[in-house]
Amino acid sequence: MAETTIQVVYVTSSEFKSKENRIFADKYVLADGTAVRDKFRFEIRPVPIKEILEVRIEAMVMEEVTKAYSQLKVPCIVEHAGLVFDGYEAESYPGGLTKPMWNALKGRFVQETQSAGRAATARAVVAYCDGKSVITFIGETKGTIIQFPRGKTQFYWDTVFVPEDPNGKTRTKTYAEIVDDPDLGIEYKVLNLSQSSKAMEKFLNYRLLNPPEFWPRC
């Protein structure tokens, strides 16, 4: 391993997030042409952290990464994503509540929220704590919510969100259908569409220029 490799401790218990991160770490290229694998090494830590209920994803991940750091005592990141309905950007709704709402409503999520055909933004936030401060990085992908779930990959709202694709390859496919498509797959989602990848890229660009000032043991 090169001496310049930067370790990133990523706190998550989600196997789906871990799978996407492996693709991101191996194949994603930053805007300046830097291959992530040449500069960073991700270490997944499944630290048990109780998720808080907070509509603002930024507030939620800031609280969680602080709890994670208090256990690990090393600089680390936490990432969460949710939907923000068009017209509710200021309120960030449903934002951090998307996951518990989906868990409760499941296939009735769209019906109960009256969101069929609504424009929405998939928003991801990476929170980084180095022991001195907490900084957040936001990534967004615009799209539309469809009336009925499509796709086999059951990862929360991936079955009802159709992302805008600047390359025009996915057309009207949901995230779940994109992952299921043998000609596209999870790799296409991670490298070209994912709001989480966009947020992670912003964090990595920051981390390249800002090493932790200290590493407290308290």
Secondary structure, DSSP 8 states (H G I E B T S, - for coil): --TT-EEEEEE---HHHHHHHHHHHHH-B-TTS-BHHHHEEEEEE---------SSHHHHHHHHHHHHHHHH-S-EEEEEEEEEETT-TTTT-BGGGHHHHHHHHGGGHHHHHT-TT-EEEEEEEEEEE-SS-EEEEEEEEEEEE-SS---S--SGGGGTEEE--TTS-STT--HHHHHH-TTTHHHHIIIII-HHHHHHHHHHHHHHH---S-----
